[in-house]
Amino acid sequence: MRLYAGKVTAIAQDMVDALLGSGAIEAEEGMEGEILLDIESVLKEYIRTEREIVNQARETISRDGLEFRQLHKIKSKLADDRGFGIGDKAIEYLARQIIECLFHSRHVAEIYEEDHSLRKQMRDVLRSHLRVEEDLDQEVRRRIQNLQEGTSSWEIEYNKVMTDLKRLKGLEEAG
């Protein structure tokens, strides 16, 4: 599961709408836009940290002469060492970070719901948006089904088609 920079504003807006609409939080007068920016900052920091971990994992692979297929394992270890959630842990991690942000935001007048209720609302919004990665993967696999998975030609074509689809859907990663 991956969070794309192109989805940050939409996710934050849906989250603010859900939290304000359900009465879970109350914004200071005229500060709904500032709460949106607070949530966006959490999401952008997540993207930055995830990119940092991926780069560190790639450097480890290169430096130690490891096989590239170990990238996920190394990324997971680096993330665990930092207490950072990636993959299946990303949604819970992001929900905790956003809740903490809301509790410290001077733009939130009141929080009426308990943490578990806030987390559920946030998880629902995040899941709906983060399904994009799975949908993209299925589309890419459908388009390259004539190639043998695991081969270098499959990897190259997978990355090429994935990049093209991301560009088409406005999901390119900044960087």
C-alpha positions in Angstrom: 0.0 0.0 0.0 1.4 3.4 -1.0 0.4 6.9 -0.3 0.8 9.2 -3.4 1.5 12.9 -3.2 -1.2 13.4 -5.8 -3.8 12.0 -3.4 -2.8 14.0 -0.2 -5.3 16.9 -0.6 -8.2 14.6 -1.5 -7.5 12.3 1.4 -7.2 15.2 3.8 -10.4 16.8 2.5 -12.4 13.6 2.8 -11.0 13.1 6.3 -11.9 16.7 7.4 -15.4 16.3 5.9 -15.9 13.0 7.6 -14.7 14.2 11.0 -16.6 17.5 10.9 -19.7 16.0 9.3 -20.0 13.3 11.9 -19.5 15.8 14.8 -16.4 13.9 15.9 -14.5 17.2 16.0 -15.3 20.9 16.0 -13.2 23.5 14.2 -12.3 26.9 15.6 -14.4 29.5 13.8 -13.3 29.6 10.1 -10.4 27.2 10.7 -11.6 24.1 8.6 -9.0 24.9 6.0 -6.2 25.0 8.6 -7.3 21.6 9.9 -7.0 20.4 6.3 -3.5 21.7 6.1 -2.6 20.0 9.5 -3.7 16.7 8.1 -2.0 17.3 4.8 1.3 17.9 6.7 1.0 14.6 8.5 0.4 12.8 5.2 3.3 14.6 3.4 5.6 13.8 6.3 4.6 10.2 6.0 5.5 10.2 2.3 8.9 11.9 3.0 9.8 9.4 5.7 8.7 6.4 3.6 10.9 7.7 0.7 13.8 8.1 3.2 13.4 4.5 4.4 13.2 3.2 0.8 16.4 5.1 -0.1 18.2 3.8 3.0 17.1 0.2 2.1 18.4 0.6 -1.4 21.7 2.0 -0.1 22.0 -1.0 2.2 21.4 -3.4 -0.7 23.9 -1.7 -2.8 26.6 -1.3 -0.1 26.3 -4.9 1.2 25.9 -6.5 -2.2 22.5 -8.0 -1.4 19.8 -9.1 -3.8 17.2 -6.5 -4.7 14.4 -9.0 -3.8 15.4 -8.3 -0.1 14.2 -4.7 -0.4 10.9 -5.3 1.3 12.5 -7.2 4.2 15.1 -4.4 4.7 12.5 -1.7 4.4 10.3 -3.4 7.0 13.2 -3.7 9.5 14.2 -0.1 9.0 10.6 1.0 9.5 10.2 -1.2 12.6 13.4 0.3 14.1 11.9 3.8 13.7 8.4 2.8 14.9 7.1 3.7 11.4 4.2 1.9 9.8 4.5 0.7 6.2 2.5 -1.8 4.2 -0.3 -3.3 6.3 0.7 -1.1 9.3 0.5 2.2 7.3 -3.2 2.9 7.9 -3.0 2.4 11.7 0.2 4.4 11.9 -1.3 7.3 9.9 -4.5 7.3 12.0 -2.5 7.6 15.2 -0.4 10.4 13.8 -3.4 12.3 12.6 -5.2 11.9 15.9 -2.1 13.2 17.7 -2.0 16.1 15.3 -5.7 16.9 16.0 -5.2 16.9 19.7 -2.3 19.3 19.4 -3.8 21.6 16.7 -4.9 25.0 17.8 -7.4 24.9 14.9 -9.5 22.2 16.5 -11.9 23.6 19.1 -13.1 20.3 20.5 -12.8 16.6 20.0 -16.0 14.8 20.9 -15.2 11.2 20.0 -12.8 8.7 21.6 -9.6 7.6 19.9 -11.1 4.3 18.6 -14.0 6.1 17.0 -11.7 8.6 15.3 -9.4 5.8 14.1 -12.3 4.0 12.5 -13.4 7.0 10.6 -9.9 7.7 9.5 -9.3 4.1 8.5 -12.4 4.1 6.3 -11.2 7.2 4.5 -7.6 6.0 4.1 -8.7 2.5 2.9 -10.9 4.0 0.2 -8.1 6.1 -1.1 -5.2 3.7 -0.6 -6.9 0.9 -2.6 -5.5 2.8 -5.6 -2.2 0.8 -5.4 -4.0 -2.5 -5.5 -6.1 -1.4 -8.4 -3.0 -0.2 -10.3 -1.2 -3.5 -9.6 -4.1 -5.5 -11.0 -4.3 -3.3 -14.1 -0.5 -3.6 -14.8 -0.6 -7.4 -14.3 -3.5 -7.6 -16.7 -1.6 -5.6 -19.3 1.6 -7.7 -19.1 0.1 -11.1 -18.6 2.0 -12.4 -21.6 5.3 -12.1 -19.7 6.6 -14.6 -17.1 6.5 -13.1 -13.6 9.8 -13.0 -11.9 11.9 -12.5 -15.0 13.9 -9.4 -15.6 11.8 -8.5 -18.6 8.6 -8.8 -16.5 10.1 -6.5 -13.8 11.2 -3.9 -16.4 7.8 -4.0 -18.2 5.9 -3.9 -14.9 7.8 -0.8 -13.8 7.3 0.9 -17.2 3.6 0.2 -17.3 3.1 1.2 -13.7 4.9 4.5 -14.3 2.7 5.2 -17.4 -0.5 4.4 -15.5 0.5 6.6 -12.6 1.3 9.5 -14.9 -2.1 8.9 -16.7 -4.0 9.0 -13.4 -2.0 11.9 -11.9 -0.3 9.8 -9.2 3.3 10.4 -10.0 5.5 10.5 -6.9 7.3 13.7 -6.4 11.0 13.4 -5.9 
